[in-house]
């Protein structure tokens, strides 16, 4: 277990050096090499070798950043990432041998803050780790970049009023049902992040999700009819095939 001594002062590189990084990869040599790099920078490191171990480590330790591989046994990195994003907004860097643009887009859409391909450049990895830690710590883990106030939630030209439960898009204001409001609030509050139908159902209906794709899809269609000029060619509420739904940033 890592021992961390907290020091008083401004959030800068010294605070980054107090931070704990969870490194997750089924290749133990890669985990050991990354751990040594990070420890040489004064960071604390926790090691895990698959997605399930990562979730267990995150549940029992205070972690400020995760570096995670994609292809792992038991639970792959992207599935673990989706579970992490249900409750946690700490920065996640995907480190993967999958280097196609589609792989990077998928990883970022599912909640990754950064994507680095293998073989990685050690100085670049350290720089990315420090940049993500600095951003996270300076925002107190609660940064919001989508233009949110207590009442109005805004993503680009899409605005949601939390007091009236009305949505304005393309110069048109429409009223939402309670369920539509909860779904749109969830998606707009996490603009750019992909939510599976099961996760949307659990968060909105607050029930266990089983065979809920059609239920969620119907409500998505109704929301699109209220916010899109052409619901068949949506600008705001997008589907990521085989994964889920998101509000485009």
Secondary structure, 3 states (H helix, E strand, C coil): CCCCCCCCCCCCHHHHCCCEEEEECCCHHHHHHHHHHHHHCCCEEEEECCHHHHHHHHHHCCCCEEEECCCCCCCCHHHHHHHHHCCCCCEEEEEECCCCHHHHHHHHHCCCCEEEECCCCHHHHHHHHHHHHHHHHHCCCCCCCCCECCCEEEECCEEEECCCCEEEECCEEEECCHHHHHHHHHHHHCCCCCECHHHHHHHHHCCCCCCCHHHHHHHHHHHHHHHCCCHHHCCCEEEECCCEEEECC
